Amino acid sequence: MKGTYLGEFEELILLTIGILRDQAYGVAIKRELEKQTGRTISIGAVHASTNRLEEKGYLESAFGEVTKERGGKRKKYYQVTLFGQKALKTAMDLRRQMWSQIAPDAFTIKTSF
Protein backbone atom coordinates (compact mmCIF):
# COMPACT_ATOMS: atom_id res chain seq x y z
CA MET A 1 0.00 0.00 0.00
CA LYS A 2 1.31 3.47 -0.92
CA GLY A 3 1.65 6.37 1.52
CA THR A 4 -1.52 7.43 3.25
CA TYR A 5 -1.28 11.21 2.81
CA LEU A 6 -4.62 12.54 1.53
CA GLY A 7 -4.28 15.37 -0.99
CA GLU A 8 -6.97 17.99 -1.62
CA PHE A 9 -8.14 16.52 -4.92
CA GLU A 10 -8.17 13.02 -3.45
CA GLU A 11 -10.27 14.30 -0.56
CA LEU A 12 -12.71 15.85 -3.03
CA ILE A 13 -12.90 12.55 -4.95
CA LEU A 14 -13.71 10.62 -1.76
CA LEU A 15 -16.34 13.17 -0.73
CA THR A 16 -17.90 13.05 -4.19
CA ILE A 17 -18.10 9.26 -4.05
CA GLY A 18 -19.83 9.63 -0.70
CA ILE A 19 -22.36 11.99 -2.29
CA LEU A 20 -22.99 9.71 -5.28
CA ARG A 21 -23.08 6.48 -3.28
CA ASP A 22 -24.05 3.58 -5.57
CA GLN A 23 -23.83 5.79 -8.69
CA ALA A 24 -20.13 6.62 -8.23
CA TYR A 25 -18.39 5.79 -11.52
CA GLY A 26 -15.85 7.84 -13.49
CA VAL A 27 -18.04 10.16 -15.55
CA ALA A 28 -20.55 10.69 -12.72
CA ILE A 29 -17.69 11.56 -10.34
CA LYS A 30 -16.30 14.04 -12.90
CA ARG A 31 -19.69 15.72 -13.40
CA GLU A 32 -20.46 15.97 -9.68
CA LEU A 33 -16.99 17.34 -8.92
CA GLU A 34 -17.42 20.00 -11.59
CA LYS A 35 -20.85 20.89 -10.21
CA GLN A 36 -19.61 21.08 -6.62
CA THR A 37 -16.35 22.96 -7.26
CA GLY A 38 -17.05 25.03 -10.37
CA ARG A 39 -13.80 23.67 -11.82
CA THR A 40 -13.24 21.90 -15.12
CA ILE A 41 -12.06 18.37 -14.30
CA SER A 42 -10.52 15.95 -16.79
CA ILE A 43 -11.66 12.34 -16.76
CA GLY A 44 -7.96 11.42 -16.74
CA ALA A 45 -7.48 13.21 -13.43
CA VAL A 46 -10.45 11.32 -11.97
CA HIS A 47 -9.08 7.97 -13.17
CA ALA A 48 -5.56 8.70 -11.91
CA SER A 49 -6.90 9.73 -8.50
CA THR A 50 -9.27 6.78 -8.13
CA ASN A 51 -6.43 4.40 -9.04
CA ARG A 52 -4.15 6.06 -6.48
CA LEU A 53 -6.89 5.97 -3.82
CA GLU A 54 -7.42 2.26 -4.46
CA GLU A 55 -3.68 1.66 -4.06
CA LYS A 56 -3.78 3.50 -0.73
CA GLY A 57 -6.71 1.37 0.42
CA TYR A 58 -9.19 4.29 0.58
CA LEU A 59 -11.39 2.99 -2.25
CA GLU A 60 -12.57 -0.30 -3.62
CA SER A 61 -14.22 -0.88 -6.97
CA ALA A 62 -16.38 -3.34 -8.84
CA PHE A 63 -17.61 -3.50 -12.42
CA GLY A 64 -21.31 -3.14 -13.19
CA GLU A 65 -23.26 -5.00 -15.84
CA VAL A 66 -22.69 -4.69 -19.59
CA THR A 67 -25.01 -2.10 -21.19
CA LYS A 68 -25.97 -1.54 -24.83
CA GLU A 69 -25.69 2.25 -24.57
CA ARG A 70 -22.02 1.89 -23.62
CA GLY A 71 -21.25 -0.44 -26.52
CA GLY A 72 -20.89 -3.42 -24.21
CA LYS A 73 -18.51 -1.66 -21.82
CA ARG A 74 -19.09 -1.99 -18.09
CA LYS A 75 -18.93 0.92 -15.65
CA LYS A 76 -16.44 0.72 -12.80
CA TYR A 77 -18.17 1.71 -9.57
CA TYR A 78 -16.32 2.96 -6.50
CA GLN A 79 -16.98 2.78 -2.78
CA VAL A 80 -15.08 4.43 0.05
CA THR A 81 -13.54 1.84 2.39
CA LEU A 82 -13.53 2.09 6.18
CA PHE A 83 -9.89 3.19 5.92
CA GLY A 84 -10.94 5.92 3.48
CA GLN A 85 -13.73 7.04 5.81
CA LYS A 86 -11.22 7.28 8.65
CA ALA A 87 -8.88 9.38 6.48
CA LEU A 88 -11.74 11.75 5.62
CA LYS A 89 -12.74 12.10 9.26
CA THR A 90 -9.13 12.77 10.27
CA ALA A 91 -8.84 15.49 7.59
CA MET A 92 -12.15 17.06 8.69
CA ASP A 93 -11.15 16.99 12.37
CA LEU A 94 -7.78 18.61 11.64
CA ARG A 95 -9.41 21.41 9.62
CA ARG A 96 -12.01 22.06 12.31
CA GLN A 97 -9.31 22.13 15.00
CA MET A 98 -7.19 24.60 13.05
CA TRP A 99 -10.13 26.84 12.05
CA SER A 100 -11.23 27.01 15.69
CA GLN A 101 -7.84 28.49 16.62
CA ILE A 102 -8.00 31.36 14.14
CA ALA A 103 -8.98 34.69 15.68
CA PRO A 104 -12.02 36.36 14.04
CA ASP A 105 -9.87 39.26 12.78
CA ALA A 106 -6.91 37.11 11.63
CA PHE A 107 -7.66 37.57 7.96
CA THR A 108 -8.59 41.24 7.92
CA ILE A 109 -6.47 43.25 5.52
CA LYS A 110 -3.94 45.44 7.24
CA THR A 111 -2.08 48.31 5.62
CA SER A 112 1.20 47.37 7.33
CA PHE A 113 2.67 44.66 9.51
C-alpha positions, 0 to 999 in steps of 0.5 A: 500500500502506498503512503496514506497522505490525503491530498486535496483533490483526493479528498474531493474525490472521496467526498464526491463518491460519498455523495454519489453512493451507488452511482459513483463511476468515473463520468458521474464523479467528474460531473459531480466534482465539476458541479460542486467545485465550479472547476473543469475536471478531466476524466484522466485526473479522476481515473488517476486519483481513483487508481491512487486511492485504491492503491492507498486502500481508501477505495474499492471498486467493482464492475457493473453489468454490460449495457448496450448504450455503452457499446458493451462496456461496463462501468467501474463503480467505487466505494469508500472503504472504512480506511478511506472514511477514517482518512476523511474524518481525520482530515475534517477533524484537523481542519475544524481544530485549526479553524477554531484556533484562528482569531475572528480578525486574523484575515482582515487586511492590514495596511502594514505589519 
